Amino acid sequence: MVTFGSFKFMLFLPSIILFFSKHTSSTSLNEFIECLQNNSQSIPNIITAKNSTFQSILFLRIHNKRFSTLQTPKPLAIIQASNESDIKTTILCAKRHNLQLRIRSCGHDFESLSSVSSVPFVILDMNNFRSIDIDIADETAWVEVGASLGELYYKIGKTSVVHGFSASVCPGVCTGGHFSGGGYGTMMRMHGLSVDNILDARIVDVNGKTLDRKSMGEDVFWAIRGGGGASFGVILSWKVKLSRVPSIVTVFRVNRSEEQGSFEALYRWQYVAPNLPKEIFLRAGLDVVNQSNNGADGNKKIMVSFIGHYLGNAQELVSLLEQKFPELGLKKNECFEMNWVESTVFWIDNHPVEKITSIDELLVRQNGSTEYIKVKSDYLKKPFTKKTLKALWTRMIEIGGVWMKWNPYGGRMSEIPEWETPFPHRAGNLALLMYYVFWNEEGSNVTNHYMNLSRELYQMMAPYVSKNPREAFLNYRDLDVGENPDNQTSLKTAFVYARKYFKGNFDRLMKAKTIIDPDNFFRNEQSIPPIQRTI
């Protein structure tokens, strides 16, 4: 037993079968499919290992190669839902036959929790839920969870040149996971996160009932806007508030080598970027590059990219940065003016500005994984000293396959209270840091090597980032910060990772979980547990 606040909690909640044989799995699957067939108004598309397309469909929505191997635990079935009835029946049948349910829209979870489990499970695939309905007069939109951000941006751009939405620069990500985990992007310093602009939502609960904001209640509505939707039910759609944007915005991407003053510019970035006007988002990216003429290793260096997004014209931006950030040396010919939706194309994987000829690229979805990756996150609380920055420089070169993103805070992010949504990482931060270690070689020894390198890099940053707890970003999922494996739910363990993701908001998240899913059907390795009161 452990006490948090005014409550006493049991340490372990009931769990379903931890070990299973092939016979048990086969029996469970047959009973589950029979349940679907007997109870569905329209039988959903059910894909099992007997289907020739099973593996390709499974791997299509796994974007980390660590989890698209033959050794990765596979679902008993993938249920491709086409309507709300399919979802309701899948929930009820999975619950009846003790199968864990993993909910997947685009599958970009870095730890692949939407596609992998160590106990018998099925995947509820939400890819068919992709409708977008924009009401430009009301400046709102209803967006289904299987719609990608690119599809949302495209629809907004086709409707208005003076509206946008604050969300990720990765257009292939779907709104289901992105919004429910927080959702940040280039307009967060001006308009806040995605969750700060959600007005309503529709969710199917554990009993198969469809709820909106009014019927789910404010505690649950609060919880799904940053607390991770998969802990509470199956989210169907979001109602979002669109943001007004200028008809012209400005973007730039400049690379600076050490010879061009990248080190000094990055050092100054820590003091400048979080304090610029709200209209400016200026990301710094650190990448290890090989500058050898013959392509051989041994001449690796750090290249720093400064990528900017300004809600205004180029001359205003250049004048401002000449005054506030002369170390960058930005020139007007390095800036490009365009409308807002075109600027979302610019951010796609270093897209060349001169090739932005169509916004149709926003509709292209990434399929499958190309790299093995490990991602970690931090919140920078105080600037790095030059000595530490140089040590980071050196360590990144030693690792090789690594890059970092520094995303500036300030502006609107410092104005919203940390309890406004479950996402607590607000005032007091200079930047959100992302560490991205990648490799292409196969084998457990190689994987362990790079996983350990990512942890060493993370440990090196400890003196400069948040403490007690060391905060982490839910959308950059990282099982290193704590997990409940084998479908057990230890509150003591949940408290470890939940404090890092949600800080003091964990108590209210448990309250919301208890309201909508008291028996803890919707769970995963980092889910929110319900309150278990002692008698």
Secondary structure, 3 states (H helix, E strand, C coil): CEEECCEEECCEECCCCCCCCHHHHHHHHHHHHHHHHHHCCCCCEEECCCCCCHHHHHHHCCCCHHHCCCCCCCCCEEEECCCHHHHHHHHHHHHHCCCEEEEECCCCCCCCCCCCCCCCEEEEECCCCCCEEEECCCCEEEEECCCEHHHHHHHHHHHCCCEECCCCCCCCCEHHHHHHHCCCCCCHHHHCCHHHHEEEEEEECCCCCEECHHHHCHHHHHHHCCCCHHHCCEEEEEEEECEECCCCEEEEEEEECHHHCHHHHHHHHHHHHHHCCCCEEEEEEEEEEECCCCCCCCCEEEEEEEEEEECCCHHHHHHHHHHHCHHHCCCHHHEEEECHHHHHHHCCCCCCHHHCCCHHHHHCCCCCCCCEEEEEEEEECCCCCHHHHHHHHHHHHHHCCEEEEEEECCHHHHCCCCCCCCCCCCCCCCEEEEEEEEECCCCHHHHHHHHHHHHHHHHHCHHHECCCCCCCCCCCCCHHHCCCCCCCEEHHHHHHHHHHHHHHHHHHHHHHHHHHCCCCCCCCCCCCCCCCECC
